[in-house]
Amino acid sequence: VAIGYAAATVALALPSVAWCVSGTSLTLGGFLRAGTRPTVASLGAALALAAAAPLLPREVGSVRLAVSFLAYAACFLVAWLATPGGAGAAREFALAVRELRLRAARPSPGDRP
């Protein structure tokens, strides 16, 4: 049942997205281009983590989970930066986060002292 559900979800993903973007300013191509870098980085990180599985702690538990998470996050970052335009996208993201933090630190005009 789980395999059938997963297969149906994957098979219906693209038609579902196409239906969702119809009638909007977003195109299917634009949606797919926006998702390419995260998808490639995620698959690369998953493959790297699978290859590194023998190096992870053997006991199942929170230590293995934490080490696996940190290894996956590091591999994801490396894969993201290795994709074409990845370093530029990371810089844009860092600048956006910085701007949001600055805006959050500034008092709003309606705030009282």
MOLINHU-V929187 format. One record per residue. N is the residue number from 1. RES is the residue in one letter. PHI is phi in radians with two decimals (999 if undefined). OMEGA is omega in whole degrees, -180 to 180 (none if undefined). Layout:
((N & RES & PHI & OMEGA) (N & RES & PHI & OMEGA))
This chain:
((1 & V & 999 & -178) (2 & A & -1.11 & 180) (3 & I & -1.15 & 178) (4 & G & -1.11 & 179) (5 & Y & -1.11 & 180) (6 & A & -1.10 & 180) (7 & A & -1.11 & 179) (8 & A & -1.15 & 179) (9 & T & -1.09 & 179) (10 & V & -1.15 & -178) (11 & A & -1.14 & -178) (12 & L & -1.64 & -176) (13 & A & -1.08 & -177) (14 & L & -1.14 & 176) (15 & P & -1.05 & 179) (16 & S & -1.15 & 179) (17 & V & -1.15 & 179) (18 & A & -1.03 & 179) (19 & W & -1.16 & -178) (20 & C & -1.15 & -178) (21 & V & -1.53 & 180) (22 & S & -1.13 & -179) (23 & G & 1.43 & 177) (24 & T & -2.03 & 177) (25 & S & -1.36 & 178) (26 & L & -1.46 & 178) (27 & T & -1.77 & 177) (28 & L & -1.08 & 178) (29 & G & -1.06 & 178) (30 & G & -1.11 & 178) (31 & F & -1.09 & -179) (32 & L & -1.16 & 178) (33 & R & -1.11 & -180) (34 & A & -1.15 & -178) (35 & G & -1.63 & -176) (36 & T & -1.15 & -176) (37 & R & -1.06 & 178) (38 & P & -1.10 & 180) (39 & T & -1.16 & 180) (40 & V & -1.11 & -180) (41 & A & -1.12 & 180) (42 & S & -1.17 & 178) (43 & L & -1.12 & 177) (44 & G & -1.09 & 179) (45 & A & -1.16 & 179) (46 & A & -1.14 & 178) (47 & L & -1.13 & 179) (48 & A & -1.13 & 179) (49 & L & -1.16 & 177) (50 & A & -1.11 & 178) (51 & A & -1.20 & -179) (52 & A & -1.54 & -177) (53 & A & -0.93 & 179) (54 & P & -1.11 & -179) (55 & L & -1.54 & -179) (56 & L & -1.34 & 177) (57 & P & -0.99 & -176) (58 & R & -1.34 & -177) (59 & E & -1.23 & 179) (60 & V & -1.39 & 179) (61 & G & 2.80 & -173) (62 & S & -1.18 & 180) (63 & V & -1.16 & 179) (64 & R & -1.10 & 179) (65 & L & -1.08 & -179) (66 & A & -1.12 & 179) (67 & V & -1.13 & 179) (68 & S & -1.10 & 179) (69 & F & -1.08 & -179) (70 & L & -1.12 & 178) (71 & A & -1.13 & 179) (72 & Y & -1.09 & -179) (73 & A & -1.07 & 179) (74 & A & -1.14 & 179) (75 & C & -1.14 & 178) (76 & F & -1.09 & -180) (77 & L & -1.09 & 179) (78 & V & -1.09 & 180) (79 & A & -1.13 & 178) (80 & W & -1.05 & -179) (81 & L & -1.18 & -179) (82 & A & -1.39 & 180) (83 & T & -1.27 & 178) (84 & P & -1.03 & -179) (85 & G & 1.41 & -177) (86 & G & -1.14 & -180) (87 & A & -1.16 & 178) (88 & G & -1.13 & 178) (89 & A & -1.13 & 178) (90 & A & -1.14 & 178) (91 & R & -1.12 & 178) (92 & E & -1.07 & 179) (93 & F & -1.11 & -180) (94 & A & -1.08 & 178) (95 & L & -1.15 & 179) (96 & A & -1.14 & 178) (97 & V & -1.10 & 179) (98 & R & -1.08 & 179) (99 & E & -1.08 & 179) (100 & L & -1.12 & 178) (101 & R & -1.14 & 179) (102 & L & -1.12 & 179) (103 & R & -1.12 & -179) (104 & A & -1.20 & -178) (105 & A & -1.37 & 180) (106 & R & -1.37 & 176) (107 & P & -1.24 & 176) (108 & S & -1.27 & -180) (109 & P & -1.05 & -179) (110 & G & -1.52 & -180) (111 & D & -1.27 & 176) (112 & R & -1.67 & 179) (113 & P & -1.28 & none))
